[in-house]
Amino acid sequence: MIQVAILVVLITIAFILAPWLIGVAIALVAAYGVWLVLSAAIVVVLGISFVLLHGFREHLFYKGPGISEKIDKVNEEFLLREKGKQELTPDPPEEPKVHQSKRVALCKHCGGEIRGYTLYCPSCGRST
């Protein structure tokens, strides 16, 4: 509270010694008011335009059903081509699938298969 009293006394002394500061203070308050009003107006205009843009976005940027129809047409053509390719190519004979690990080596002693994670041959028991 004492700081406010000191500030009021100093401002009063400044206005007594330099009365032209009253006009400067009034101009500063007016400039601040104008800045505040303009800032608020810009925020309101941006907010309203944002709401309107998102509200009418579907109507403003509507491309029509043409794109989805084109996509469906291309998909149908692709499916027809794939079906034609399948009809032209004969089915390959089915071969039994043998699971082969990529990490299989042959034992240099007995020729048995050695898994990559083992250090000994399961057939002969010797180290790799």
NUMIFI-717838 format. One record per residue (C-alpha): residue number from 1; residue in three letters; x, y, z. Coordinates in Angstrom, 1 decimal. Layout:
! NUMIFI-717838
{atom NUM,ALA,{X,Y,Z}}
...
//
This chain:
! NUMIFI-717838
{atom 1,MET,{0.0,0.0,0.0}}
{atom 2,ILE,{2.9,2.3,0.8}}
{atom 3,GLN,{4.3,1.8,-2.7}}
{atom 4,VAL,{1.1,2.9,-4.3}}
{atom 5,ALA,{1.1,6.1,-2.1}}
{atom 6,ILE,{4.7,6.8,-3.1}}
{atom 7,LEU,{3.8,6.3,-6.8}}
{atom 8,VAL,{0.8,8.7,-6.6}}
{atom 9,VAL,{3.0,11.3,-4.9}}
{atom 10,LEU,{5.7,11.0,-7.6}}
{atom 11,ILE,{3.1,11.2,-10.4}}
{atom 12,THR,{1.5,14.3,-8.8}}
{atom 13,ILE,{4.9,16.0,-8.5}}
{atom 14,ALA,{5.7,15.2,-12.1}}
{atom 15,PHE,{2.4,16.7,-13.2}}
{atom 16,ILE,{3.0,19.8,-11.1}}
{atom 17,LEU,{6.6,20.3,-12.5}}
{atom 18,ALA,{5.7,19.5,-16.1}}
{atom 19,PRO,{2.0,20.1,-16.8}}
{atom 20,TRP,{2.5,19.1,-20.4}}
{atom 21,LEU,{2.8,15.5,-19.2}}
{atom 22,ILE,{-1.0,15.4,-18.7}}
{atom 23,GLY,{-1.5,15.7,-22.4}}
{atom 24,VAL,{1.2,13.0,-23.0}}
{atom 25,ALA,{-0.6,10.7,-20.5}}
{atom 26,ILE,{-3.9,11.2,-22.1}}
{atom 27,ALA,{-2.4,10.5,-25.6}}
{atom 28,LEU,{-0.8,7.3,-24.2}}
{atom 29,VAL,{-4.1,6.1,-22.7}}
{atom 30,ALA,{-5.9,6.9,-26.0}}
{atom 31,ALA,{-3.2,4.9,-28.0}}
{atom 32,TYR,{-3.5,2.0,-25.6}}
{atom 33,GLY,{-7.3,2.1,-26.0}}
{atom 34,VAL,{-7.1,2.1,-29.8}}
{atom 35,TRP,{-4.5,-0.8,-29.7}}
{atom 36,LEU,{-6.8,-2.8,-27.4}}
{atom 37,VAL,{-9.9,-2.2,-29.6}}
{atom 38,LEU,{-8.0,-3.2,-32.8}}
{atom 39,SER,{-6.5,-6.3,-31.2}}
{atom 40,ALA,{-9.9,-7.4,-30.0}}
{atom 41,ALA,{-11.4,-6.7,-33.4}}
{atom 42,ILE,{-8.7,-8.8,-35.1}}
{atom 43,VAL,{-9.2,-11.7,-32.7}}
{atom 44,VAL,{-13.0,-11.6,-33.2}}
{atom 45,VAL,{-12.7,-11.5,-37.0}}
{atom 46,LEU,{-10.2,-14.4,-37.0}}
{atom 47,GLY,{-12.4,-16.4,-34.7}}
{atom 48,ILE,{-15.5,-15.8,-36.8}}
{atom 49,SER,{-13.7,-16.7,-40.0}}
{atom 50,PHE,{-12.3,-19.8,-38.5}}
{atom 51,VAL,{-15.7,-21.0,-37.4}}
{atom 52,LEU,{-17.3,-20.2,-40.7}}
{atom 53,LEU,{-14.5,-21.9,-42.7}}
{atom 54,HIS,{-14.8,-25.1,-40.7}}
{atom 55,GLY,{-18.6,-24.9,-40.8}}
{atom 56,PHE,{-18.8,-24.5,-44.6}}
{atom 57,ARG,{-15.7,-26.4,-45.5}}
{atom 58,GLU,{-17.7,-29.3,-47.0}}
{atom 59,HIS,{-19.7,-26.9,-49.2}}
{atom 60,LEU,{-16.7,-24.7,-50.2}}
{atom 61,PHE,{-14.3,-27.5,-51.2}}
{atom 62,TYR,{-16.9,-30.0,-52.5}}
{atom 63,LYS,{-15.4,-32.0,-55.4}}
{atom 64,GLY,{-18.5,-33.9,-56.2}}
{atom 65,PRO,{-19.1,-37.6,-56.7}}
{atom 66,GLY,{-16.7,-37.6,-59.7}}
{atom 67,ILE,{-13.7,-38.6,-57.7}}
{atom 68,SER,{-15.3,-41.6,-56.0}}
{atom 69,GLU,{-16.8,-42.7,-59.3}}
{atom 70,LYS,{-13.4,-42.6,-60.9}}
{atom 71,ILE,{-11.8,-44.6,-58.1}}
{atom 72,ASP,{-14.5,-47.2,-58.4}}
{atom 73,LYS,{-14.1,-47.4,-62.2}}
{atom 74,VAL,{-10.3,-47.8,-61.9}}
{atom 75,ASN,{-10.8,-50.5,-59.2}}
{atom 76,GLU,{-13.2,-52.4,-61.5}}
{atom 77,GLU,{-10.8,-52.3,-64.4}}
{atom 78,PHE,{-8.0,-53.5,-62.3}}
{atom 79,LEU,{-10.0,-56.4,-60.9}}
{atom 80,LEU,{-11.1,-57.4,-64.5}}
{atom 81,ARG,{-7.4,-57.3,-65.6}}
{atom 82,GLU,{-6.3,-59.5,-62.7}}
{atom 83,LYS,{-9.2,-61.9,-63.3}}
{atom 84,GLY,{-8.1,-62.1,-67.0}}
{atom 85,LYS,{-4.5,-62.8,-66.0}}
{atom 86,GLN,{-5.6,-65.6,-63.6}}
{atom 87,GLU,{-7.6,-67.2,-66.4}}
{atom 88,LEU,{-4.8,-67.1,-68.9}}
{atom 89,THR,{-2.1,-68.5,-66.6}}
{atom 90,PRO,{-2.4,-72.2,-65.6}}
{atom 91,ASP,{-2.2,-73.0,-62.0}}
{atom 92,PRO,{1.3,-74.2,-61.0}}
{atom 93,PRO,{1.5,-77.7,-59.6}}
{atom 94,GLU,{1.3,-77.8,-55.9}}
{atom 95,GLU,{4.6,-78.8,-54.3}}
{atom 96,PRO,{4.8,-79.7,-50.6}}
{atom 97,LYS,{6.2,-76.8,-48.6}}
{atom 98,VAL,{9.3,-77.7,-46.7}}
{atom 99,HIS,{10.3,-75.4,-43.9}}
{atom 100,GLN,{13.9,-74.6,-44.3}}
{atom 101,SER,{15.6,-72.4,-41.8}}
{atom 102,LYS,{18.0,-69.8,-43.2}}
{atom 103,ARG,{20.6,-70.7,-40.5}}
{atom 104,VAL,{21.3,-74.3,-41.4}}
{atom 105,ALA,{24.8,-75.5,-42.1}}
{atom 106,LEU,{26.1,-79.0,-43.0}}
{atom 107,CYS,{28.4,-80.8,-40.6}}
{atom 108,LYS,{31.9,-81.2,-42.1}}
{atom 109,HIS,{32.3,-84.6,-40.3}}
{atom 110,CYS,{29.0,-86.4,-41.0}}
{atom 111,GLY,{27.0,-84.2,-43.4}}
{atom 112,GLY,{24.1,-83.7,-40.9}}
{atom 113,GLU,{22.2,-80.4,-40.6}}
{atom 114,ILE,{23.4,-78.0,-37.9}}
{atom 115,ARG,{21.2,-75.2,-36.7}}
{atom 116,GLY,{22.8,-71.8,-36.5}}
{atom 117,TYR,{22.4,-71.4,-32.8}}
{atom 118,THR,{24.1,-74.7,-31.8}}
{atom 119,LEU,{27.8,-75.3,-31.4}}
{atom 120,TYR,{27.7,-79.2,-31.8}}
{atom 121,CYS,{26.3,-81.4,-34.5}}
{atom 122,PRO,{23.2,-83.3,-33.2}}
{atom 123,SER,{24.1,-86.3,-35.4}}
{atom 124,CYS,{27.7,-87.0,-34.5}}
{atom 125,GLY,{28.2,-84.7,-31.5}}
{atom 126,ARG,{31.3,-83.1,-32.7}}
{atom 127,SER,{31.9,-79.3,-32.5}}
{atom 128,THR,{31.5,-77.2,-35.5}}
//
